[in-house]
Amino acid sequence: MEDTARLPLPVPNADSLPYWTAARERRLVIRKCSACESLHFMPRYLCPVCWSDRLEWVDSGGTGSVHSFTIIRRAPMSAFAARAPYVVALIDLDEGPRMMANVIGEDALSVRIGDRVCVTFEDRGDGARLPQFNRVSAEG
């Protein structure tokens, strides 16, 4: 198992603090607008559909499919060098929102568009956890 203690920790702000708190509890949460009922990701103060501030946090099932991905072969920071190559993907959550995360695990580099994925939480030290995804099944 690699050392994640040297990787950057999440930096919560007022809008994202509940998201990162839930991640510490191994829960993936997304925003739901009480005015228009839309679900969205990333954490923000206003609904991106109707601009209402009547938002609540709801639990996501943590499953989805790969919309797109790239394989990073040259790390942008020295902290990530030991991980290269690694996968950064756009994940379409089953609830509808799209989020960016890493696909991790032994078969991560075999990822394809349409693959089913499930959330997992990577320990970053100091109790911080980062939502990442594992492949569940290949597309097709």
CNS distance restraints for C-alpha pairs under 8 A (distance, minus, plus):
assign (resid   4 and name CA) (resid 123 and name CA) 6.94 0.50 0.50
assign (resid   4 and name CA) (resid 124 and name CA) 5.32 0.50 0.50
assign (resid   4 and name CA) (resid 125 and name CA) 6.97 0.50 0.50
assign (resid   5 and name CA) (resid 124 and name CA) 5.56 0.50 0.50
assign (resid   5 and name CA) (resid 125 and name CA) 5.19 0.50 0.50
assign (resid   6 and name CA) (resid  79 and name CA) 6.48 0.50 0.50
assign (resid   7 and name CA) (resid  79 and name CA) 5.65 0.50 0.50
assign (resid   7 and name CA) (resid  80 and name CA) 7.07 0.50 0.50
assign (resid   7 and name CA) (resid 124 and name CA) 6.71 0.50 0.50
assign (resid   8 and name CA) (resid  79 and name CA) 7.75 0.50 0.50
assign (resid   8 and name CA) (resid 124 and name CA) 7.61 0.50 0.50
assign (resid   9 and name CA) (resid 124 and name CA) 6.29 0.50 0.50
assign (resid   9 and name CA) (resid 125 and name CA) 7.81 0.50 0.50
assign (resid   9 and name CA) (resid 128 and name CA) 6.88 0.50 0.50
assign (resid  10 and name CA) (resid  20 and name CA) 7.58 0.50 0.50
assign (resid  10 and name CA) (resid 128 and name CA) 7.29 0.50 0.50
assign (resid  10 and name CA) (resid 130 and name CA) 7.63 0.50 0.50
assign (resid  12 and name CA) (resid  16 and name CA) 5.41 0.50 0.50
assign (resid  12 and name CA) (resid  17 and name CA) 4.98 0.50 0.50
assign (resid  12 and name CA) (resid  20 and name CA) 6.70 0.50 0.50
assign (resid  13 and name CA) (resid  17 and name CA) 5.71 0.50 0.50
assign (resid  15 and name CA) (resid  43 and name CA) 5.77 0.50 0.50
assign (resid  15 and name CA) (resid  44 and name CA) 5.35 0.50 0.50
assign (resid  15 and name CA) (resid  45 and name CA) 6.00 0.50 0.50
assign (resid  16 and name CA) (resid  20 and name CA) 6.41 0.50 0.50
assign (resid  16 and name CA) (resid  43 and name CA) 5.31 0.50 0.50
assign (resid  16 and name CA) (resid  44 and name CA) 7.17 0.50 0.50
assign (resid  17 and name CA) (resid  21 and name CA) 6.05 0.50 0.50
assign (resid  18 and name CA) (resid  22 and name CA) 6.07 0.50 0.50
assign (resid  18 and name CA) (resid  57 and name CA) 7.93 0.50 0.50
assign (resid  19 and name CA) (resid  23 and name CA) 6.29 0.50 0.50
assign (resid  19 and name CA) (resid  28 and name CA) 7.37 0.50 0.50
assign (resid  19 and name CA) (resid  29 and name CA) 6.05 0.50 0.50
assign (resid  19 and name CA) (resid  30 and name CA) 7.55 0.50 0.50
assign (resid  19 and name CA) (resid  43 and name CA) 7.26 0.50 0.50
assign (resid  20 and name CA) (resid  24 and name CA) 6.32 0.50 0.50
assign (resid  20 and name CA) (resid 128 and name CA) 7.65 0.50 0.50
assign (resid  20 and name CA) (resid 129 and name CA) 7.60 0.50 0.50
assign (resid  20 and name CA) (resid 130 and name CA) 7.94 0.50 0.50
assign (resid  21 and name CA) (resid  25 and name CA) 6.74 0.50 0.50
assign (resid  22 and name CA) (resid  26 and name CA) 6.38 0.50 0.50
assign (resid  22 and name CA) (resid  27 and name CA) 5.04 0.50 0.50
assign (resid  22 and name CA) (resid  28 and name CA) 6.46 0.50 0.50
assign (resid  22 and name CA) (resid  29 and name CA) 6.76 0.50 0.50
assign (resid  23 and name CA) (resid  27 and name CA) 5.05 0.50 0.50
assign (resid  23 and name CA) (resid  28 and name CA) 5.98 0.50 0.50
assign (resid  23 and name CA) (resid  29 and name CA) 7.94 0.50 0.50
assign (resid  23 and name CA) (resid 121 and name CA) 7.19 0.50 0.50
assign (resid  23 and name CA) (resid 128 and name CA) 7.52 0.50 0.50
assign (resid  23 and name CA) (resid 129 and name CA) 5.60 0.50 0.50
assign (resid  23 and name CA) (resid 130 and name CA) 6.45 0.50 0.50
assign (resid  23 and name CA) (resid 131 and name CA) 6.67 0.50 0.50
assign (resid  24 and name CA) (resid 127 and name CA) 6.29 0.50 0.50
assign (resid  24 and name CA) (resid 128 and name CA) 5.54 0.50 0.50
assign (resid  24 and name CA) (resid 129 and name CA) 5.16 0.50 0.50
assign (resid  24 and name CA) (resid 130 and name CA) 7.97 0.50 0.50
assign (resid  26 and name CA) (resid 120 and name CA) 7.72 0.50 0.50
assign (resid  26 and name CA) (resid 121 and name CA) 6.11 0.50 0.50
assign (resid  26 and name CA) (resid 129 and name CA) 7.44 0.50 0.50
assign (resid  27 and name CA) (resid  59 and name CA) 6.92 0.50 0.50
assign (resid  27 and name CA) (resid  60 and name CA) 7.77 0.50 0.50
assign (resid  28 and name CA) (resid  59 and name CA) 5.98 0.50 0.50
assign (resid  28 and name CA) (resid  60 and name CA) 5.52 0.50 0.50
assign (resid  28 and name CA) (resid  61 and name CA) 7.50 0.50 0.50
assign (resid  28 and name CA) (resid  62 and name CA) 6.20 0.50 0.50
assign (resid  28 and name CA) (resid 119 and name CA) 7.74 0.50 0.50
assign (resid  28 and name CA) (resid 131 and name CA) 7.09 0.50 0.50
assign (resid  29 and name CA) (resid  57 and name CA) 6.17 0.50 0.50
assign (resid  29 and name CA) (resid  58 and name CA) 5.43 0.50 0.50
assign (resid  29 and name CA) (resid  59 and name CA) 4.42 0.50 0.50
assign (resid  29 and name CA) (resid  60 and name CA) 5.29 0.50 0.50
assign (resid  30 and name CA) (resid  39 and name CA) 6.96 0.50 0.50
assign (resid  30 and name CA) (resid  40 and name CA) 6.23 0.50 0.50
assign (resid  30 and name CA) (resid  41 and name CA) 5.69 0.50 0.50
assign (resid  30 and name CA) (resid  42 and name CA) 7.38 0.50 0.50
assign (resid  30 and name CA) (resid  43 and name CA) 7.28 0.50 0.50
assign (resid  30 and name CA) (resid  57 and name CA) 5.70 0.50 0.50
assign (resid  30 and name CA) (resid  58 and name CA) 5.58 0.50 0.50
assign (resid  30 and name CA) (resid  59 and name CA) 6.41 0.50 0.50
assign (resid  30 and name CA) (resid  60 and name CA) 6.37 0.50 0.50
assign (resid  31 and name CA) (resid  39 and name CA) 5.64 0.50 0.50
assign (resid  31 and name CA) (resid  40 and name CA) 5.36 0.50 0.50
assign (resid  31 and name CA) (resid  41 and name CA) 6.33 0.50 0.50
assign (resid  31 and name CA) (resid  42 and name CA) 7.76 0.50 0.50
assign (resid  31 and name CA) (resid  43 and name CA) 6.70 0.50 0.50
assign (resid  31 and name CA) (resid  55 and name CA) 6.35 0.50 0.50
assign (resid  31 and name CA) (resid  56 and name CA) 5.68 0.50 0.50
assign (resid  31 and name CA) (resid  57 and name CA) 4.76 0.50 0.50
assign (resid  31 and name CA) (resid  58 and name CA) 6.17 0.50 0.50
assign (resid  32 and name CA) (resid  37 and name CA) 6.17 0.50 0.50
assign (resid  32 and name CA) (resid  38 and name CA) 5.73 0.50 0.50
assign (resid  32 and name CA) (resid  39 and name CA) 4.45 0.50 0.50
assign (resid  32 and name CA) (resid  40 and name CA) 6.47 0.50 0.50
assign (resid  32 and name CA) (resid  55 and name CA) 5.55 0.50 0.50
assign (resid  32 and name CA) (resid  56 and name CA) 5.30 0.50 0.50
assign (resid  32 and name CA) (resid  57 and name CA) 6.16 0.50 0.50
assign (resid  32 and name CA) (resid  58 and name CA) 6.59 0.50 0.50
assign (resid  33 and name CA) (resid  37 and name CA) 4.90 0.50 0.50
assign (resid  33 and name CA) (resid  38 and name CA) 5.40 0.50 0.50
assign (resid  33 and name CA) (resid  39 and name CA) 6.45 0.50 0.50
assign (resid  33 and name CA) (resid  47 and name CA) 6.18 0.50 0.50
assign (resid  33 and name CA) (resid  52 and name CA) 7.23 0.50 0.50
assign (resid  33 and name CA) (resid  53 and name CA) 7.75 0.50 0.50
assign (resid  33 and name CA) (resid  54 and name CA) 5.87 0.50 0.50
assign (resid  33 and name CA) (resid  55 and name CA) 4.51 0.50 0.50
assign (resid  33 and name CA) (resid  56 and name CA) 6.47 0.50 0.50
assign (resid  34 and name CA) (resid  38 and name CA) 7.92 0.50 0.50
assign (resid  34 and name CA) (resid  54 and name CA) 5.42 0.50 0.50
assign (resid  34 and name CA) (resid  55 and name CA) 5.76 0.50 0.50
assign (resid  34 and name CA) (resid  56 and name CA) 7.07 0.50 0.50
assign (resid  35 and name CA) (resid  50 and name CA) 7.81 0.50 0.50
assign (resid  35 and name CA) (resid  52 and name CA) 6.56 0.50 0.50
assign (resid  35 and name CA) (resid  54 and name CA) 6.33 0.50 0.50
assign (resid  36 and name CA) (resid  49 and name CA) 7.81 0.50 0.50
assign (resid  36 and name CA) (resid  50 and name CA) 6.78 0.50 0.50
assign (resid  38 and name CA) (resid  49 and name CA) 7.29 0.50 0.50
assign (resid  39 and name CA) (resid  95 and name CA) 7.37 0.50 0.50
assign (resid  39 and name CA) (resid  96 and name CA) 6.92 0.50 0.50
assign (resid  39 and name CA) (resid  97 and name CA) 6.37 0.50 0.50
assign (resid  40 and name CA) (resid  47 and name CA) 7.78 0.50 0.50
assign (resid  40 and name CA) (resid  48 and name CA) 7.77 0.50 0.50
assign (resid  40 and name CA) (resid  96 and name CA) 7.58 0.50 0.50
assign (resid  40 and name CA) (resid  97 and name CA) 5.03 0.50 0.50
assign (resid  40 and name CA) (resid  98 and name CA) 7.72 0.50 0.50
assign (resid  41 and name CA) (resid  97 and name CA) 5.68 0.50 0.50
assign (resid  41 and name CA) (resid  98 and name CA) 6.59 0.50 0.50
assign (resid  41 and name CA) (resid  99 and name CA) 6.38 0.50 0.50
assign (resid  42 and name CA) (resid  99 and name CA) 7.19 0.50 0.50
assign (resid  45 and name CA) (resid  53 and name CA) 6.31 0.50 0.50
assign (resid  45 and name CA) (resid  55 and name CA) 7.80 0.50 0.50
assign (resid  46 and name CA) (resid  51 and name CA) 5.16 0.50 0.50
assign (resid  46 and name CA) (resid  52 and name CA) 5.53 0.50 0.50
assign (resid  46 and name CA) (resid  53 and name CA) 4.78 0.50 0.50
assign (resid  46 and name CA) (resid  54 and name CA) 7.74 0.50 0.50
assign (resid  46 and name CA) (resid  55 and name CA) 7.42 0.50 0.50
assign (resid  47 and name CA) (resid  51 and name CA) 4.55 0.50 0.50
assign (resid  47 and name CA) (resid  52 and name CA) 5.29 0.50 0.50
assign (resid  47 and name CA) (resid  53 and name CA) 6.39 0.50 0.50
assign (resid  47 and name CA) (resid  54 and name CA) 7.89 0.50 0.50
assign (resid  47 and name CA) (resid  55 and name CA) 7.14 0.50 0.50
assign (resid  60 and name CA) (resid  95 and name CA) 7.08 0.50 0.50
assign (resid  61 and name CA) (resid  94 and name CA) 7.58 0.50 0.50
assign (resid  61 and name CA) (resid  95 and name CA) 7.86 0.50 0.50
assign (resid  62 and name CA) (resid  93 and name CA) 6.95 0.50 0.50
assign (resid  62 and name CA) (resid  94 and name CA) 7.85 0.50 0.50
assign (resid  62 and name CA) (resid 118 and name CA) 5.63 0.50 0.50
assign (resid  62 and name CA) (resid 119 and name CA) 4.95 0.50 0.50
assign (resid  63 and name CA) (resid  93 and name CA) 5.86 0.50 0.50
assign (resid  63 and name CA) (resid  94 and name CA) 5.96 0.50 0.50
assign (resid  63 and name CA) (resid 116 and name CA) 7.38 0.50 0.50
assign (resid  63 and name CA) (resid 117 and name CA) 5.73 0.50 0.50
assign (resid  63 and name CA) (resid 118 and name CA) 4.46 0.50 0.50
assign (resid  63 and name CA) (resid 119 and name CA) 6.30 0.50 0.50
assign (resid  64 and name CA) (resid  91 and name CA) 6.31 0.50 0.50
assign (resid  64 and name CA) (resid  92 and name CA) 5.33 0.50 0.50
assign (resid  64 and name CA) (resid  93 and name CA) 4.16 0.50 0.50
assign (resid  64 and name CA) (resid  94 and name CA) 4.82 0.50 0.50
assign (resid  64 and name CA) (resid 116 and name CA) 5.78 0.50 0.50
assign (resid  64 and name CA) (resid 117 and name CA) 5.46 0.50 0.50
assign (resid  64 and name CA) (resid 118 and name CA) 6.59 0.50 0.50
assign (resid  65 and name CA) (resid  91 and name CA) 5.62 0.50 0.50
assign (resid  65 and name CA) (resid  92 and name CA) 5.32 0.50 0.50
assign (resid  65 and name CA) (resid  93 and name CA) 6.64 0.50 0.50
assign (resid  65 and name CA) (resid  94 and name CA) 7.64 0.50 0.50
assign (resid  65 and name CA) (resid 113 and name CA) 7.69 0.50 0.50
assign (resid  65 and name CA) (resid 114 and name CA) 5.38 0.50 0.50
assign (resid  65 and name CA) (resid 115 and name CA) 5.37 0.50 0.50
assign (resid  65 and name CA) (resid 116 and name CA) 4.40 0.50 0.50
assign (resid  65 and name CA) (resid 117 and name CA) 5.58 0.50 0.50
assign (resid  66 and name CA) (resid  89 and name CA) 6.61 0.50 0.50
assign (resid  66 and name CA) (resid  90 and name CA) 6.04 0.50 0.50
assign (resid  66 and name CA) (resid  91 and name CA) 4.74 0.50 0.50
assign (resid  66 and name CA) (resid  92 and name CA) 6.25 0.50 0.50
assign (resid  66 and name CA) (resid 112 and name CA) 7.14 0.50 0.50
assign (resid  66 and name CA) (resid 113 and name CA) 5.13 0.50 0.50
assign (resid  66 and name CA) (resid 114 and name CA) 4.97 0.50 0.50
assign (resid  66 and name CA) (resid 115 and name CA) 5.43 0.50 0.50
assign (resid  66 and name CA) (resid 116 and name CA) 6.60 0.50 0.50
assign (resid  66 and name CA) (resid 117 and name CA) 7.13 0.50 0.50
assign (resid  67 and name CA) (resid  89 and name CA) 7.34 0.50 0.50
assign (resid  67 and name CA) (resid  90 and name CA) 5.37 0.50 0.50
assign (resid  67 and name CA) (resid  91 and name CA) 5.57 0.50 0.50
assign (resid  67 and name CA) (resid  92 and name CA) 5.99 0.50 0.50
assign (resid  67 and name CA) (resid 113 and name CA) 5.63 0.50 0.50
assign (resid  67 and name CA) (resid 114 and name CA) 6.25 0.50 0.50
assign (resid  68 and name CA) (resid  89 and name CA) 5.67 0.50 0.50
assign (resid  68 and name CA) (resid  90 and name CA) 5.23 0.50 0.50
assign (resid  68 and name CA) (resid  91 and name CA) 7.40 0.50 0.50
assign (resid  68 and name CA) (resid 113 and name CA) 5.69 0.50 0.50
assign (resid  69 and name CA) (resid  87 and name CA) 6.75 0.50 0.50
assign (resid  69 and name CA) (resid  88 and name CA) 5.62 0.50 0.50
assign (resid  69 and name CA) (resid  89 and name CA) 3.99 0.50 0.50
assign (resid  69 and name CA) (resid  90 and name CA) 6.09 0.50 0.50
assign (resid  69 and name CA) (resid 112 and name CA) 7.83 0.50 0.50
assign (resid  69 and name CA) (resid 113 and name CA) 7.32 0.50 0.50
assign (resid  70 and name CA) (resid  87 and name CA) 5.82 0.50 0.50
assign (resid  70 and name CA) (resid  88 and name CA) 5.52 0.50 0.50
assign (resid  70 and name CA) (resid  89 and name CA) 6.39 0.50 0.50
assign (resid  71 and name CA) (resid  85 and name CA) 6.38 0.50 0.50
assign (resid  71 and name CA) (resid  86 and name CA) 5.53 0.50 0.50
assign (resid  71 and name CA) (resid  87 and name CA) 4.55 0.50 0.50
assign (resid  71 and name CA) (resid  88 and name CA) 6.39 0.50 0.50
assign (resid  71 and name CA) (resid 109 and name CA) 7.38 0.50 0.50
assign (resid  72 and name CA) (resid  84 and name CA) 6.37 0.50 0.50
assign (resid  72 and name CA) (resid  85 and name CA) 5.31 0.50 0.50
assign (resid  72 and name CA) (resid  86 and name CA) 5.27 0.50 0.50
assign (resid  72 and name CA) (resid  87 and name CA) 6.10 0.50 0.50
assign (resid  72 and name CA) (resid  88 and name CA) 7.22 0.50 0.50
assign (resid  73 and name CA) (resid  84 and name CA) 5.27 0.50 0.50
assign (resid  73 and name CA) (resid  85 and name CA) 4.34 0.50 0.50
assign (resid  73 and name CA) (resid  86 and name CA) 6.80 0.50 0.50
assign (resid  74 and name CA) (resid  81 and name CA) 7.14 0.50 0.50
assign (resid  74 and name CA) (resid  84 and name CA) 6.25 0.50 0.50
assign (resid  74 and name CA) (resid  85 and name CA) 7.01 0.50 0.50
assign (resid  75 and name CA) (resid  80 and name CA) 5.53 0.50 0.50
assign (resid  75 and name CA) (resid  81 and name CA) 5.04 0.50 0.50
assign (resid  75 and name CA) (resid  83 and name CA) 7.86 0.50 0.50
assign (resid  75 and name CA) (resid  84 and name CA) 6.11 0.50 0.50
assign (resid  75 and name CA) (resid  85 and name CA) 7.90 0.50 0.50
assign (resid  76 and name CA) (resid  80 and name CA) 7.23 0.50 0.50
assign (resid  76 and name CA) (resid  81 and name CA) 7.87 0.50 0.50
assign (resid  77 and name CA) (resid  81 and name CA) 6.77 0.50 0.50
assign (resid  80 and name CA) (resid  84 and name CA) 6.80 0.50 0.50
assign (resid  85 and name CA) (resid 109 and name CA) 7.95 0.50 0.50
assign (resid  86 and name CA) (resid 102 and name CA) 7.54 0.50 0.50
assign (resid  86 and name CA) (resid 103 and name CA) 7.72 0.50 0.50
assign (resid  86 and name CA) (resid 104 and name CA) 7.55 0.50 0.50
assign (resid  86 and name CA) (resid 108 and name CA) 7.57 0.50 0.50
assign (resid  86 and name CA) (resid 109 and name CA) 6.99 0.50 0.50
assign (resid  87 and name CA) (resid 102 and name CA) 5.47 0.50 0.50
assign (resid  87 and name CA) (resid 103 and name CA) 5.44 0.50 0.50
assign (resid  87 and name CA) (resid 104 and name CA) 7.13 0.50 0.50
assign (resid  87 and name CA) (resid 108 and name CA) 6.73 0.50 0.50
assign (resid  87 and name CA) (resid 109 and name CA) 6.61 0.50 0.50
assign (resid  88 and name CA) (resid 100 and name CA) 7.06 0.50 0.50
assign (resid  88 and name CA) (resid 101 and name CA) 5.78 0.50 0.50
assign (resid  88 and name CA) (resid 102 and name CA) 4.46 0.50 0.50
assign (resid  88 and name CA) (resid 103 and name CA) 6.34 0.50 0.50
assign (resid  89 and name CA) (resid 100 and name CA) 5.60 0.50 0.50
assign (resid  89 and name CA) (resid 101 and name CA) 5.57 0.50 0.50
assign (resid  89 and name CA) (resid 102 and name CA) 5.84 0.50 0.50
assign (resid  89 and name CA) (resid 103 and name CA) 6.61 0.50 0.50
assign (resid  90 and name CA) (resid  98 and name CA) 6.47 0.50 0.50
assign (resid  90 and name CA) (resid  99 and name CA) 5.57 0.50 0.50
assign (resid  90 and name CA) (resid 100 and name CA) 4.52 0.50 0.50
assign (resid  90 and name CA) (resid 101 and name CA) 6.60 0.50 0.50
assign (resid  91 and name CA) (resid  98 and name CA) 5.43 0.50 0.50
assign (resid  91 and name CA) (resid  99 and name CA) 5.25 0.50 0.50
assign (resid  91 and name CA) (resid 100 and name CA) 6.04 0.50 0.50
assign (resid  91 and name CA) (resid 101 and name CA) 7.15 0.50 0.50
assign (resid  92 and name CA) (resid  96 and name CA) 6.36 0.50 0.50
assign (resid  92 and name CA) (resid  97 and name CA) 6.05 0.50 0.50
assign (resid  92 and name CA) (resid  98 and name CA) 4.41 0.50 0.50
assign (resid  92 and name CA) (resid  99 and name CA) 6.64 0.50 0.50
assign (resid  93 and name CA) (resid  97 and name CA) 5.57 0.50 0.50
assign (resid  93 and name CA) (resid  98 and name CA) 5.88 0.50 0.50
assign (resid  93 and name CA) (resid  99 and name CA) 7.45 0.50 0.50
assign (resid 101 and name CA) (resid 131 and name CA) 7.11 0.50 0.50
assign (resid 101 and name CA) (resid 132 and name CA) 5.53 0.50 0.50
assign (resid 101 and name CA) (resid 133 and name CA) 6.99 0.50 0.50
assign (resid 102 and name CA) (resid 132 and name CA) 5.23 0.50 0.50
assign (resid 102 and name CA) (resid 133 and name CA) 6.19 0.50 0.50
assign (resid 103 and name CA) (resid 108 and name CA) 5.67 0.50 0.50
assign (resid 103 and name CA) (resid 111 and name CA) 7.88 0.50 0.50
assign (resid 103 and name CA) (resid 132 and name CA) 6.12 0.50 0.50
assign (resid 103 and name CA) (resid 133 and name CA) 4.72 0.50 0.50
assign (resid 103 and name CA) (resid 134 and name CA) 5.54 0.50 0.50
assign (resid 103 and name CA) (resid 135 and name CA) 7.10 0.50 0.50
assign (resid 104 and name CA) (resid 108 and name CA) 5.12 0.50 0.50
assign (resid 104 and name CA) (resid 132 and name CA) 6.83 0.50 0.50
assign (resid 104 and name CA) (resid 133 and name CA) 6.02 0.50 0.50
assign (resid 104 and name CA) (resid 134 and name CA) 5.42 0.50 0.50
assign (resid 104 and name CA) (resid 135 and name CA) 7.77 0.50 0.50
assign (resid 105 and name CA) (resid 134 and name CA) 6.02 0.50 0.50
assign (resid 105 and name CA) (resid 135 and name CA) 7.70 0.50 0.50
assign (resid 107 and name CA) (resid 111 and name CA) 7.26 0.50 0.50
assign (resid 107 and name CA) (resid 135 and name CA) 7.44 0.50 0.50
assign (resid 108 and name CA) (resid 134 and name CA) 7.24 0.50 0.50
assign (resid 108 and name CA) (resid 135 and name CA) 6.89 0.50 0.50
assign (resid 111 and name CA) (resid 115 and name CA) 6.71 0.50 0.50
assign (resid 111 and name CA) (resid 135 and name CA) 7.29 0.50 0.50
assign (resid 111 and name CA) (resid 138 and name CA) 7.59 0.50 0.50
assign (resid 112 and name CA) (resid 138 and name CA) 7.15 0.50 0.50
assign (resid 112 and name CA) (resid 139 and name CA) 7.11 0.50 0.50
assign (resid 113 and name CA) (resid 139 and name CA) 7.15 0.50 0.50
assign (resid 114 and name CA) (resid 138 and name CA) 7.30 0.50 0.50
assign (resid 114 and name CA) (resid 139 and name CA) 4.91 0.50 0.50
assign (resid 114 and name CA) (resid 140 and name CA) 7.88 0.50 0.50
assign (resid 115 and name CA) (resid 135 and name CA) 6.73 0.50 0.50
assign (resid 115 and name CA) (resid 136 and name CA) 7.42 0.50 0.50
assign (resid 115 and name CA) (resid 137 and name CA) 5.87 0.50 0.50
assign (resid 115 and name CA) (resid 138 and name CA) 4.56 0.50 0.50
assign (resid 115 and name CA) (resid 139 and name CA) 4.44 0.50 0.50
assign (resid 116 and name CA) (resid 135 and name CA) 5.98 0.50 0.50
assign (resid 116 and name CA) (resid 136 and name CA) 5.33 0.50 0.50
assign (resid 116 and name CA) (resid 137 and name CA) 5.23 0.50 0.50
assign (resid 116 and name CA) (resid 138 and name CA) 6.40 0.50 0.50
assign (resid 116 and name CA) (resid 139 and name CA) 6.82 0.50 0.50
assign (resid 117 and name CA) (resid 133 and name CA) 5.89 0.50 0.50
assign (resid 117 and name CA) (resid 134 and name CA) 5.38 0.50 0.50
assign (resid 117 and name CA) (resid 135 and name CA) 4.44 0.50 0.50
assign (resid 117 and name CA) (resid 136 and name CA) 5.00 0.50 0.50
assign (resid 117 and name CA) (resid 137 and name CA) 7.15 0.50 0.50
assign (resid 118 and name CA) (resid 133 and name CA) 5.32 0.50 0.50
assign (resid 118 and name CA) (resid 134 and name CA) 5.46 0.50 0.50
assign (resid 118 and name CA) (resid 135 and name CA) 6.60 0.50 0.50
assign (resid 118 and name CA) (resid 136 and name CA) 6.43 0.50 0.50
assign (resid 119 and name CA) (resid 131 and name CA) 6.30 0.50 0.50
assign (resid 119 and name CA) (resid 132 and name CA) 5.64 0.50 0.50
assign (resid 119 and name CA) (resid 133 and name CA) 4.39 0.50 0.50
assign (resid 119 and name CA) (resid 134 and name CA) 6.43 0.50 0.50
assign (resid 120 and name CA) (resid 131 and name CA) 5.85 0.50 0.50
assign (resid 120 and name CA) (resid 132 and name CA) 5.31 0.50 0.50
assign (resid 120 and name CA) (resid 133 and name CA) 5.48 0.50 0.50
assign (resid 120 and name CA) (resid 134 and name CA) 6.78 0.50 0.50
assign (resid 121 and name CA) (resid 129 and name CA) 5.66 0.50 0.50
assign (resid 121 and name CA) (resid 130 and name CA) 5.36 0.50 0.50
assign (resid 121 and name CA) (resid 131 and name CA) 4.67 0.50 0.50
assign (resid 121 and name CA) (resid 132 and name CA) 5.81 0.50 0.50
assign (resid 122 and name CA) (resid 129 and name CA) 5.25 0.50 0.50
assign (resid 122 and name CA) (resid 130 and name CA) 5.07 0.50 0.50
assign (resid 122 and name CA) (resid 131 and name CA) 6.40 0.50 0.50
assign (resid 122 and name CA) (resid 132 and name CA) 6.62 0.50 0.50
assign (resid 123 and name CA) (resid 127 and name CA) 7.05 0.50 0.50
assign (resid 123 and name CA) (resid 128 and name CA) 6.10 0.50 0.50
assign (resid 123 and name CA) (resid 129 and name CA) 4.56 0.50 0.50
assign (resid 123 and name CA) (resid 130 and name CA) 6.61 0.50 0.50
assign (resid 124 and name CA) (resid 128 and name CA) 5.31 0.50 0.50
assign (resid 124 and name CA) (resid 129 and name CA) 5.50 0.50 0.50
assign (resid 124 and name CA) (resid 130 and name CA) 6.95 0.50 0.50
assign (resid 125 and name CA) (resid 129 and name CA) 7.57 0.50 0.50
